[in-house]
C-alpha cells in the first residue's frame, strides 16, 4: 500500500514538473528556450538581428 502511494506521488510529481517546465519554455519563445540560444546560427529573427548589429 505504501509503495503504491509513493509510486503514485513520484509519477504525478514528475508529470507536474514536466508540465511546468514545458509551459515556462513555451512562454520564452522558440529561440530563448533553446539550449543553443547563445551560439545558434539558425534563422531565428531575434538571433539574426543581434548578429547583424
C-alpha positions in Angstrom: 0.0 0.0 0.0 2.7 2.5 1.0 4.7 1.6 -2.1 1.7 2.2 -4.3 1.2 5.6 -2.8 4.8 6.6 -3.1 4.9 5.4 -6.8 1.8 7.5 -7.5 3.4 10.6 -5.9 6.6 10.1 -7.9 4.7 9.6 -11.2 2.3 12.5 -10.7 5.1 14.8 -9.3 7.3 14.2 -12.4 4.3 14.8 -14.7 3.6 18.1 -12.9 7.2 19.1 -13.1 7.4 18.3 -16.8 4.3 20.3 -17.5 5.6 23.4 -15.6 8.9 23.2 -17.4 7.2 22.9 -20.7 4.9 26.0 -20.0 7.9 28.1 -18.9 9.9 27.2 -22.0 7.0 28.0 -24.3 6.5 31.4 -22.7 10.1 32.3 -23.6 9.6 31.7 -27.3 11.3 29.5 -29.7 14.9 30.8 -29.6 15.0 31.9 -26.0 14.0 28.4 -24.8 16.6 26.6 -26.9 19.7 25.4 -25.1 21.9 26.7 -28.0 20.4 30.2 -28.0 23.8 31.9 -27.4 25.6 30.2 -30.3 22.7 29.3 -32.6 23.3 30.1 -36.3 19.8 29.3 -37.5 17.4 31.8 -39.0 15.7 33.0 -35.8 14.6 36.6 -36.2 16.0 37.7 -32.8 19.3 35.9 -33.3 19.6 37.3 -36.8 19.1 40.8 -35.6 21.8 40.5 -33.0 24.3 39.1 -35.4 23.8 42.0 -37.9 24.3 44.7 -35.3 
